[in-house]
Amino acid sequence: MLKDSLLVEGGHPLYGKVRVSGAKNAGLVLMTASIMADGETILDNLPRIRDVEVMIQILNDIGAKSKWNEDGSLSICSPAGSLKNPTSYELAKKLRASNLFLGAMLGRQAEAVVSLPGGCDIGSRPMDLHLKGVQALGAETQIEHGYIYASMKHGRGGRVYLDFPSVGATENIMMLAAKTPGITIIENAAKEPEIVDLANFLNAMGAKIRGTGTDVIKVEGVEELKAIRHAIIPDRIEAGTFMVAAAISGGEILVENVIPTHLHPVVAKLKEMGAFVEENDQGILVRAGEKVMPVDIKTLPYPGFPTDMQSQMMALLCLSRGSSIIVENVFENRFQIVDELNRMGAKIKVEGHTAVVEGVKTLYGTRVKATDLRAGAALVLAALAARGQTVIENAIHIFRGYENLSEKLNQLGAKVQ
């Protein structure tokens, strides 16, 4: 078996409790934001996943010193003086979040040369909203040979209206606005919990940001930010993945270290599908229902149903009693997983942004390939329920976003190598 493959033996219901790691998408932006303060920033509850390791390499490459501490936290030390431009193309192409250095570097030293990012091929994620945002605050930008060149001569707060509530653009504008004189207002801002965590982090550093979690964010620029210690929020997508694991395997899992309000769209759909879901003091308990009922799902920006949970739900709906419709409104390439699930015996048809999932009695183990991070997780879920063994190739995608996934599943009774 290849090094970057997972072997999953199906047919083992999962029972027990699992602790969710820190949020990948919050951790990555906080790592970039940490360079906006001189001195040592310490991040607790940061997951040890591939994307975080790549971000550590980028930070070290530009001159910030990052290292894991014995207590599992990460230290990031930014030196006095300038950090090095540009960010490495080789490293930046490995993850999407590398584009967040645009706002952080401009905010720190009024100049940024940022390689265009990589990450999962789930659809076009253009930089135009990021550039429009920083330009509204006085940045001059140009794109040449795969790099964004940006500089600030006379930055001033401004009003930015985002055509789409882009998470990355909202984060880049917030970071730059935190250090730009005057008041910045971001309209149609993203409302994701990760945006709120970034604001809490920046405010603890001395920023003045209000309104996160709503679609209008107001930022009053300050002269300096100070290094702090901060604990990252739990990963709502990892939590949702384990909740689906309970339902698809026919088991019962208590998912610990969660913020239930972040998971309400997932909870609502699982209940609609016939699973038993209960919030308690320890976390969220999910028990598989007698059968999986068909439901319709539409992905939307937060607080709508998360696009990052769509593939996992599709895997579960493959085993439903009837037909379900999934409409993907965020990323156009999210349906690459369909061919792989159909290889396992699923019946899914795709037309444009819509997938029709007709439930089957059984999925069968075979050889499949992870096309992106969440598709990889969904294939693991399908494999847990399938008859026989499934080999998931290209599992490197899964390791980018899930900390110790096979170990956590095996502790619940799965057989994953």
C-alpha positions in Angstrom: 0.0 0.0 0.0 1.3 3.5 -0.8 2.5 5.8 2.0 -0.2 8.3 1.3 -3.1 5.8 1.4 -5.6 4.7 4.0 -6.9 1.2 4.3 -10.4 1.1 5.9 -12.3 -2.1 6.8 -16.0 -1.4 6.8 -18.8 -2.8 8.9 -17.6 -1.7 12.4 -20.1 0.6 14.2 -18.3 3.3 16.1 -18.9 3.8 19.8 -17.3 6.1 22.5 -16.2 9.7 22.7 -13.8 11.7 20.7 -12.2 15.1 21.4 -12.2 17.6 18.5 -9.0 19.5 17.7 -8.6 23.2 17.2 -10.0 24.7 14.0 -7.8 24.5 11.0 -9.2 27.6 9.3 -9.0 29.7 12.5 -5.5 28.5 13.3 -4.0 29.3 9.9 -5.2 33.0 9.9 -4.1 33.5 13.5 -0.7 32.2 12.6 -0.4 34.9 9.9 -1.9 37.6 12.1 0.7 36.9 14.8 3.4 38.6 12.6 1.6 41.9 13.1 3.1 42.2 16.7 6.7 42.1 17.7 7.6 39.5 20.3 6.3 36.1 21.2 2.8 35.0 20.3 1.6 31.6 21.8 -1.2 29.7 20.2 -3.0 27.0 22.2 -5.2 24.2 20.7 -3.6 24.5 17.3 -3.9 21.2 15.4 -0.7 19.4 14.2 -1.8 18.9 10.6 0.0 19.3 7.3 -1.4 22.8 6.5 -0.2 24.1 9.9 3.3 22.5 9.3 3.5 24.3 5.9 2.4 27.6 7.5 5.2 27.2 10.1 7.7 26.7 7.2 6.4 29.9 5.6 6.7 31.9 8.8 10.3 30.6 9.4 11.2 31.3 5.8 10.2 35.0 6.0 12.1 35.5 9.3 9.6 34.8 12.1 10.7 32.0 14.4 8.1 29.3 15.1 8.4 26.2 17.2 6.2 23.7 19.0 6.4 23.9 22.8 6.4 20.9 25.2 2.8 21.7 26.3 1.6 21.3 22.6 1.3 25.1 22.0 3.0 26.9 19.2 5.4 29.9 19.8 5.8 32.5 17.0 8.4 35.1 17.5 8.4 38.1 15.2 11.7 40.1 15.2 11.8 43.9 15.4 12.4 45.2 11.9 11.2 44.0 8.6 10.2 40.4 7.6 11.4 39.1 4.3 9.4 39.3 1.0 8.2 37.4 -1.0 6.5 34.4 0.5 7.9 31.2 -1.1 6.0 30.0 -4.2 6.9 26.4 -3.4 5.3 26.6 0.0 2.4 28.9 -0.9 1.1 26.6 -3.6 0.6 23.9 -0.9 -2.2 25.7 0.9 -4.9 28.3 0.3 -4.4 30.3 3.5 -1.0 31.5 2.3 -2.9 34.4 0.7 -3.6 35.8 4.2 0.0 37.2 4.3 -1.3 40.0 2.1 -3.2 41.8 4.8 -0.8 40.8 7.6 2.4 41.9 5.9 0.8 45.1 4.6 -0.4 45.9 8.1 3.0 45.1 9.6 5.4 46.9 7.2 3.3 48.6 4.5 4.7 46.2 1.8 3.9 42.7 0.8 5.0 40.4 -2.0 2.7 37.3 -1.8 2.8 34.3 -4.0 -0.6 33.3 -5.4 -2.0 30.4 -3.3 -2.7 26.7 -3.9 -4.8 24.3 -1.8 -7.7 22.1 -2.8 -9.0 22.2 -6.4 -12.6 22.8 -5.4 -13.3 25.7 -7.7 -12.2 29.2 -8.5 -11.3 31.3 -5.5 -10.1 34.5 -7.1 -8.1 37.2 -5.3 -10.2 40.1 -6.7 -12.1 40.8 -3.5 -8.9 40.7 -1.4 -7.3 43.2 -3.8 -10.4 45.5 -3.9 -10.4 45.5 -0.1 -6.8 46.5 0.4 -7.0 49.0 -2.4 -9.9 50.7 -0.7 -7.6 51.3 2.3 -4.9 52.9 0.1 -2.8 50.0 -1.1 -1.4 49.9 -4.6 -1.3 46.4 -6.1 -0.3 44.6 -9.2 0.0 40.9 -10.1 3.0 39.7 -12.0 4.5 36.3 -12.7 2.3 34.6 -10.0 3.0 37.1 -7.3 0.9 39.9 -5.8 2.9 43.1 -5.2 1.3 45.5 -2.7 2.5 48.6 -1.0 0.9 51.3 1.2 2.2 54.9 1.0 -0.7 56.8 2.6 -3.1 54.3 4.1 -6.5 55.5 5.4 -9.6 53.7 6.6 -12.3 53.2 4.0 -15.6 51.6 3.2 -15.5 48.2 1.5 -18.5 46.3 0.1 -17.8 42.7 -0.7 -19.8 41.3 -3.7 -19.6 37.9 -1.9 -19.0 37.3 1.8 -15.6 35.9 1.2 -13.9 34.6 4.4 -10.3 35.2 3.2 -11.1 38.7 1.9 -12.8 39.6 5.1 -9.8 38.4 7.1 -7.2 40.2 4.9 -9.1 43.5 5.1 -9.6 43.2 8.9 -5.9 42.6 9.5 -4.8 45.5 7.4 -7.5 47.8 8.8 -6.4 47.0 12.3 -3.2 48.9 11.7 -4.5 51.5 9.2 -5.3 55.0 10.5 -9.0 55.9 10.6 -12.2 53.9 10.5 -12.8 51.0 8.1 -16.2 49.5 7.5 -16.6 46.1 5.8 -20.1 45.5 4.4 -21.4 42.1 3.4 -18.6 40.7 5.5 -18.3 36.9 6.2 -19.8 35.8 9.5 -18.0 32.6 10.1 -16.9 31.7 13.6 -13.3 31.8 12.4 -13.8 35.5 11.6 -15.0 36.1 15.2 -11.9 34.2 16.6 -9.6 36.4 14.5 -11.3 39.5 15.9 -11.0 38.3 19.4 -7.3 37.6 18.8 -6.6 41.0 17.3 -8.7 42.8 20.0 -6.7 41.1 22.7 -3.5 42.4 20.9 -4.9 45.9 21.1 -7.0 46.3 17.9 -10.5 47.9 17.9 -12.8 45.7 15.9 -16.6 45.5 16.4 -19.4 43.7 14.6 -17.9 40.4 13.7 -20.5 37.7 13.4 -22.7 40.2 11.6 -22.4 41.4 8.0 -21.0 44.8 9.0 -17.6 45.0 10.6 -16.2 48.3 11.9 -12.4 48.6 12.5 -10.7 51.6 14.1 -7.0 51.5 13.2 -4.4 51.5 16.0 -0.6 52.2 16.0 0.6 49.0 17.4 -0.4 45.5 18.4 1.2 43.5 21.2 2.0 39.8 21.2 -0.4 37.6 23.4 -1.4 34.0 24.2 -4.6 32.7 22.7 -6.6 29.5 22.5 -8.1 28.6 19.1 -11.7 27.6 18.8 -12.7 23.9 18.2 -12.9 22.7 14.6 -16.6 22.6 13.6 -16.0 20.7 10.4 -14.0 18.0 12.2 -16.9 17.8 14.8 -19.4 17.5 12.0 -17.4 14.7 10.3 -17.4 12.6 13.5 -21.1 13.3 13.9 -21.7 11.8 10.5 -19.3 8.9 11.3 -21.7 7.9 14.2 -24.7 8.0 11.8 -23.1 6.2 8.8 -21.5 3.5 10.9 -24.6 2.7 12.9 -23.0 3.6 16.2 -23.1 6.3 18.9 -20.4 9.0 19.5 -20.1 11.7 22.0 -18.2 14.6 20.3 -16.4 16.6 22.9 -14.8 20.1 22.8 -17.4 21.7 20.5 -19.3 25.0 20.4 -22.8 23.7 19.6 -24.1 26.9 18.0 -21.4 26.5 15.3 -23.0 23.1 14.4 -26.7 23.9 14.3 -27.1 23.5 10.5 -25.4 20.0 10.7 -27.5 19.0 13.7 -30.7 20.0 12.0 -29.9 17.9 8.9 -28.8 14.9 10.9 -32.1 15.0 12.9 -34.1 15.3 9.7 -32.2 12.2 8.4 -33.4 10.2 11.5 -30.4 10.3 13.7 -30.7 11.0 17.5 -28.7 14.2 18.3 -28.5 15.7 21.8 -26.5 18.6 23.2 -25.2 18.1 26.8 -22.6 19.5 29.1 -19.9 17.2 27.6 -20.6 18.0 23.9 -22.9 16.6 21.3 -24.1 13.0 21.4 -25.1 11.4 18.0 -26.7 8.0 17.7 -27.6 6.4 14.4 -31.2 6.1 13.5 -33.0 2.9 12.4 -32.7 4.1 8.8 -31.3 7.2 6.9 -34.1 9.4 5.6 -33.5 11.4 2.4 -33.1 15.2 2.8 -32.3 18.2 0.5 -29.2 20.3 1.3 -28.2 23.7 0.0 -24.7 25.0 0.9 -24.5 28.7 1.8 -22.1 31.0 3.6 -22.3 30.8 7.4 -24.8 30.5 9.2 -26.1 28.4 6.3 -25.1 24.8 5.7 -21.3 24.7 5.3 -19.8 23.7 2.0 -17.1 21.9 4.0 -19.7 19.4 5.3 -21.4 18.8 1.9 -19.3 15.8 0.8 -19.6 14.0 4.2 -23.4 14.4 4.1 -23.4 13.1 0.5 -21.7 9.9 1.7 -24.4 9.4 4.3 -27.2 10.1 1.9 -25.9 7.4 -0.4 -27.5 5.0 2.1 -30.8 6.8 2.5 -34.3 5.4 1.7 -35.1 7.6 -1.2 -33.7 10.5 -3.3 -32.0 13.6 -2.0 -31.0 16.8 -3.8 -27.8 18.6 -3.0 -27.2 22.1 -4.3 -23.7 23.5 -4.1 -23.7 27.3 -4.1 -20.2 28.0 -2.9 -17.6 26.0 -4.9 -18.3 24.6 -8.3 -15.8 21.7 -8.2 -17.2 20.2 -5.0 -18.8 17.3 -6.9 -15.5 15.6 -7.9 -16.2 13.0 -5.2 -19.3 11.7 -7.1 -17.3 9.5 -9.4 -15.5 7.9 -6.4 -18.7 7.3 -4.4 -20.3 5.8 -7.6 -17.3 3.4 -7.8 -18.4 2.2 -4.3 -21.9 1.4 -5.6 -23.6 4.8 -5.0 -26.1 6.2 -7.4 -25.4 9.9 -7.9 -26.1 12.1 -10.9 -24.8 15.6 -11.3 -26.1 18.4 -13.4 -24.4 21.8 -13.0 -24.5 22.8 -9.3 -27.0 20.1 -8.4 -26.5 16.4 -7.4 -29.3 13.9 -7.1 -28.4 11.1 -4.7 -30.6 8.0 -4.9 -30.1 5.8 -1.8 -28.7 2.3 -2.2 -28.8 -0.6 0.3 -25.1 -1.1 0.5 -21.8 0.5 -0.5 -18.8 -1.8 -1.4 -15.2 -1.4 -0.6 -12.9 -0.7 -3.6 -9.9 1.5 -4.5 -10.8 5.2 -4.6 -8.9 8.5 -4.7 -9.3 11.6 -2.5 -9.7 14.6 -4.8 -9.6 17.3 -2.0 -9.6 17.5 1.8 -13.4 17.1 2.5 -13.9 14.6 -0.3 -11.2 12.5 1.4 -12.9 12.6 4.7 -16.2 11.7 3.0 -14.6 8.6 1.4 -13.4 7.5 4.8 -17.0 7.8 6.1 -18.3 5.9 3.1 -15.6 3.2 3.7 -16.7 2.8 7.3 -20.1 1.8 6.1 -19.0 -0.2 3.1 -18.8 -4.0 2.8 -15.2 -5.2 2.7 -12.0 -3.1 2.4 -11.5 0.3 0.8 -8.2 1.8 -0.1 -8.2 5.6 -0.3 -5.3 6.9 -2.3 -4.0 10.5 -2.2 -4.9 10.6 1.5 -2.3 13.4 1.9 -5.4 15.7 1.3 -7.0 14.3 4.5 -3.8 14.8 6.6 -3.9 18.5 5.6 -7.0 19.1 7.7 -7.6 16.3 10.2 -5.3 15.7 13.2 -4.8 12.0 14.0 -7.9 11.0 12.1 -7.1 7.3 11.9 -6.1 7.1 15.6 -9.3 8.8 16.7 -11.4 6.5 14.5 -9.6 3.4 15.7 -10.2 4.4 19.3 -13.9 4.4 18.5 -13.8 0.8 17.1 -12.9 1.5 13.4 -10.2 -0.5 11.5 -8.2 2.1 9.7 -4.5 1.8 8.7 
